[in-house]
Amino acid sequence: MTSLTESPVTVPSFDIDADTDIELCSDITVELVDHRADDIGVVRAARVSTAGERAHQEERGDTYAAGLINYLMRSRHGSPFEHNYMTFLIHAPIFTVRHLMRHRTWSFNEESARYREMSPVFYVPDGARLLRQEGKPGHYHYVPGAPGDLEGVVSSARSVYGAAFREYSRMLEGGIAREIARMVLPVATYSSVYATCNARALMHFLGLRTNRPDAAYPSSPQREIELVAEGMEAEFARLMPLTHAAFEKFGRVSP
């Protein structure tokens, strides 16, 4: 089991607010909790077309495996990369979880505000987050904020989050159902989700949710979902190094 956490950048007052009892947090965590994924599985899935029932005994070493996996990636033969799985536990703000759930070939289970009371933990950007956007939709990039931007964002966030959680708590104390009371909580509320995918689906996700100038189709993801992608990619590269290397070699495009 591996835990990957974005190293927090300490910013004054990003902590529990004494007046509102809310916690402001900049961490996004990704943990690999289960998997059955390796490069030999890709080789065996590909070899069944010619070796039949003997394919599951395939053991030819990394040189052969790398050559076959490179061929599959280059030729866009994608199905052999589907016979595996990786399950991640992600703790992130709801708006980031919703970005993740855009990837409909994955399987998800998320904590439910219908069944449990939500914790007063809310996301704020840290000091490393680029705060301004330049350019038009589809052709923009991020730039650092002006002096005072971060402080203003955090001040506004603290005010809104505090008011929202006070009203949420008031409704619960008054007997209102959790599924109704939750409607006032912002999308910056932290949530936890199990996300399961195969390597082919993960490569598609990584191609869209990482900013890599060497990619065949460079993308400009929101930084928060990119943190999730970076955590997942580290585990993918560890579990399936030959597949990950081929993914990189051929432009970070899912086959």
C-alpha positions in Angstrom: 0.0 0.0 0.0 1.4 3.4 -1.0 0.2 6.8 0.1 1.0 9.9 -2.1 0.3 13.3 -0.6 1.0 16.7 -2.1 3.4 18.4 0.2 1.6 21.2 1.9 2.9 24.8 1.6 2.5 26.5 5.0 0.5 29.7 4.7 -0.4 31.7 7.9 -4.0 31.0 9.1 -4.6 28.0 6.9 -5.8 26.0 9.8 -8.8 25.6 12.1 -10.7 28.8 12.3 -11.6 29.5 16.0 -14.7 31.6 15.1 -16.3 29.1 12.7 -14.8 25.8 13.7 -13.9 25.0 10.1 -10.6 23.7 8.8 -8.9 25.1 5.7 -6.7 22.6 3.9 -4.6 22.6 0.8 -3.7 18.8 0.8 -5.0 16.4 -1.9 -4.1 12.8 -1.3 -4.0 9.7 -3.5 -3.5 6.2 -2.1 -3.2 3.0 -4.0 -5.4 0.6 -1.9 -5.6 -2.5 -4.2 -4.3 -3.6 -7.6 -3.7 -6.5 -10.0 -1.5 -4.8 -12.6 1.8 -5.7 -14.2 3.5 -5.7 -17.6 3.4 -9.5 -18.0 -0.4 -9.3 -17.9 -0.4 -7.1 -21.0 1.9 -9.6 -22.8 -0.3 -12.6 -21.9 -3.4 -10.8 -23.1 -1.8 -9.9 -26.4 -0.3 -13.4 -26.9 -3.6 -15.2 -26.5 -4.4 -14.3 -30.1 -1.5 -16.5 -31.3 -0.7 -18.8 -28.3 -4.2 -19.6 -27.2 -4.4 -21.3 -23.8 -0.7 -21.3 -23.4 -0.6 -17.5 -23.2 -1.1 -17.5 -19.4 2.3 -19.3 -19.1 4.1 -16.6 -21.1 7.5 -15.7 -19.4 10.0 -14.3 -21.9 11.7 -11.5 -20.0 11.7 -7.7 -20.2 13.3 -7.4 -23.6 10.6 -9.3 -25.3 7.9 -7.7 -23.2 9.1 -4.2 -23.9 9.2 -4.9 -27.6 5.7 -6.3 -27.7 4.3 -3.5 -25.5 5.9 -0.9 -27.6 4.4 -2.5 -30.7 0.9 -2.5 -29.1 1.2 1.1 -28.0 2.6 2.3 -31.4 -0.1 0.4 -33.3 -2.9 1.5 -31.0 -3.9 -2.1 -30.1 -5.5 -1.1 -26.8 -7.4 -4.1 -25.5 -4.4 -6.0 -24.0 -4.0 -3.0 -21.6 -7.4 -3.6 -20.1 -6.8 -6.9 -18.3 -5.7 -5.4 -15.0 -7.0 -3.0 -12.3 -5.9 -0.3 -9.9 -8.0 1.0 -7.0 -7.2 4.4 -5.5 -8.6 6.2 -2.5 -8.7 9.9 -3.2 -9.3 12.7 -0.6 -10.0 15.9 -2.4 -12.5 18.8 -2.7 -15.8 17.9 -4.4 -15.1 19.9 -7.5 -12.0 17.8 -8.1 -13.9 14.6 -7.5 -16.4 15.7 -10.1 -13.5 16.2 -12.6 -12.5 12.6 -11.9 -16.0 11.3 -12.4 -16.0 12.7 -16.0 -14.0 9.6 -16.9 -17.0 7.2 -17.3 -15.0 4.0 -18.0 -13.9 4.1 -14.3 -15.8 2.7 -11.3 -16.5 5.0 -8.4 -17.8 4.9 -4.8 -17.9 8.2 -2.9 -18.7 9.0 0.7 -22.4 10.1 0.9 -23.6 13.2 2.7 -27.0 11.5 2.8 -25.7 8.9 5.2 -23.1 10.7 7.3 -22.5 14.2 8.6 -19.8 16.0 6.6 -16.7 17.2 8.3 -16.0 21.0 8.3 -12.9 20.7 6.1 -12.7 22.9 3.1 -10.1 23.5 0.3 -8.1 26.6 -0.2 -5.1 27.0 -2.7 -1.7 27.1 -1.2 1.1 29.5 -1.9 2.3 27.6 -5.0 -1.0 27.7 -6.8 -1.2 29.9 -9.9 -4.3 32.1 -9.3 -4.9 34.0 -12.6 -5.9 32.7 -16.0 -4.9 34.4 -19.3 -6.3 33.6 -22.8 -9.6 32.4 -24.1 -11.3 29.0 -23.3 -9.4 26.2 -24.8 -6.3 28.4 -25.3 -5.4 29.8 -21.9 -2.6 29.4 -19.4 -2.2 30.2 -15.7 0.0 32.9 -14.2 0.9 33.9 -10.6 -1.5 36.1 -8.7 -0.9 39.7 -7.9 0.2 40.8 -4.4 -2.7 40.2 -2.0 -4.6 37.8 -4.3 -4.0 34.7 -2.1 -5.0 36.5 1.0 -8.1 37.8 -0.6 -9.1 34.3 -1.9 -8.6 32.8 1.5 -10.5 35.5 3.3 -13.5 35.1 1.0 -13.3 31.4 1.2 -13.2 31.4 5.0 -16.2 33.7 5.2 -18.4 31.7 2.8 -17.3 28.3 4.2 -18.0 29.4 7.8 -21.5 30.7 6.9 -22.3 27.6 4.9 -21.2 25.2 7.7 -23.1 27.1 10.3 -26.3 26.8 8.3 -25.6 23.2 7.6 -25.1 22.5 11.3 -28.2 24.5 12.3 -30.4 22.5 10.0 -29.1 19.2 11.3 -29.6 20.3 14.9 -33.1 21.3 13.9 -33.9 17.8 12.6 -33.6 18.4 8.9 -32.5 15.4 7.0 -28.8 15.2 6.0 -29.7 14.9 2.3 -31.4 18.2 2.5 -29.0 20.0 4.8 -26.1 19.2 2.5 -27.4 21.5 -0.3 -25.7 24.5 1.3 -22.2 23.0 1.4 -19.8 24.4 -1.2 -18.0 22.3 -3.8 -14.8 23.0 -1.9 -15.9 20.6 0.8 -13.6 17.6 1.1 -14.9 14.2 0.0 -13.4 10.7 -0.2 -13.8 8.4 -3.2 -12.7 4.9 -4.3 -11.8 5.0 -8.0 -10.9 1.9 -10.0 -9.6 1.7 -13.5 -7.5 -0.4 -15.9 -4.2 0.8 -17.4 -5.9 1.8 -20.7 -8.4 4.0 -19.0 -5.7 5.5 -16.7 -3.5 6.4 -19.7 -6.5 8.3 -21.2 -7.0 10.1 -17.9 -3.3 11.0 -17.7 -3.2 12.3 -21.2 -6.0 14.8 -20.4 -5.2 15.6 -16.7 -1.5 16.3 -16.8 0.3 19.3 -18.4 3.2 17.9 -20.4 4.7 19.9 -23.3 6.2 16.7 -24.7 2.7 15.1 -25.1 1.3 14.6 -28.6 -1.8 16.5 -27.5 -0.8 18.9 -24.6 -3.5 19.6 -22.1 -4.1 22.4 -19.6 -5.9 20.7 -16.7 -6.9 22.4 -13.5 -4.1 22.0 -11.0 -6.1 20.2 -8.4 -7.0 17.3 -10.7 -3.5 17.3 -12.0 -2.3 16.5 -8.5 -4.5 13.5 -8.4 -3.2 12.4 -11.8 0.4 12.8 -10.7 -0.2 10.6 -7.7 -1.8 7.9 -9.8 0.9 8.1 -12.5 3.6 7.5 -9.9 1.9 4.2 -8.9 1.3 3.2 -12.5 4.9 3.7 -13.4 6.0 1.6 -10.4 3.5 -1.3 -11.1 3.9 -1.3 -14.9 7.2 0.3 -15.8 7.4 -1.0 -19.4 3.8 0.1 -20.2 4.4 3.5 -18.7 7.7 3.9 -20.6 5.8 3.0 -23.9 3.1 5.5 -23.0 5.7 8.2 -22.6 7.6 7.2 -25.7 4.6 7.4 -28.0 3.3 10.8 -26.9 1.3 10.0 -23.8 -1.7 8.9 -25.9 -3.8 6.0 -24.7 -4.0 3.2 -27.3 
